[in-house]
């Protein structure tokens, strides 16, 4: 079925019917494993066996302000492992690593697999878009799923994600499966189910795999957008400690620690954490990020050291609290959509992203707030949809007389292979 569809022998309407049957009926685990394997083998499976250290990657199911890839790739490369990362673009309300990287003037994510290998060898990390040779079955199936309402199946998501990650020639994989109001899997049990499927698939294919179920009930860090998010990553890489970015920094360290552990660089997660901290505080991770921008850019890499050269919006306005109290909850998906409609994401595939627009957030859930105090600063170039974005933020943030009694953890659960 998959091979016939990829070669064009099986038409879209038959594949659509099969995809919908999977959405409705699910698949058994052996079926998911077979599907992943046949998709993986539909194209080139990379091998970087000649490189002298393990190859590890991380995949996130996506969220708002989720920018850990830009921080952990250079951390892990600086720590001595290789990170061959093939990433995606923004999907719905969630941002995409490729769109963020393209906010750096001249940064090129469209490179051949051969060039990918050269960058990896020279820099230790490379972050690119899917090439024509890698998992062509997924390229075609995903495009069809997108227009037939068949994205949501855990079986199809597992096969789609894992086939692409396994094609990177990695030894180990860390999965960051998000749960909460800004995640695709809003309920914890759905996130756990998907995580277990993906971990089992990775292990069955001989890769050390683990999943962290992490919180996406409010945006991660202080920035949402593209250039805004790159700026926040550079701040963390150069050692700035902003209170609103502590969750992002902690999660980046935690995911890096798991990458070091699964990549057999450290014997324990604790040792992985220490190594990640050292790579950040020593400036070595920032150096790797600079190297990668040079290898993949040829453009203005001075933005790494002078982030005020990143694309800047022409206007800013504060979204202010209507009453005093505490932030009790955030409808996180709406915060992502507010950035999207200002131009930070795509409503249609062909939309062009405005890298400069986005949000800087000033409050987390549980923080006290005074009437008239800024909850977020909106960066925009056109005011055509500004009132709509402002209304979305107004609806997204709830203020009450007391902070929530229970604070949601940053990491809900860990699912280890083996
Ligand atoms: N991202 C993917 O690459 N595939 C899916 O099926 C869903 C999200």
Boltz pocket constraint, residues with backbone or C-beta under 6 A from the ligand:
constraints:
  - pocket:
      binder: B
      contacts: [[A, 61], [A, 88], [A, 142], [A, 151], [A, 156], [A, 157], [A, 158], [A, 160], [A, 161]]
      max_distance: 6.0
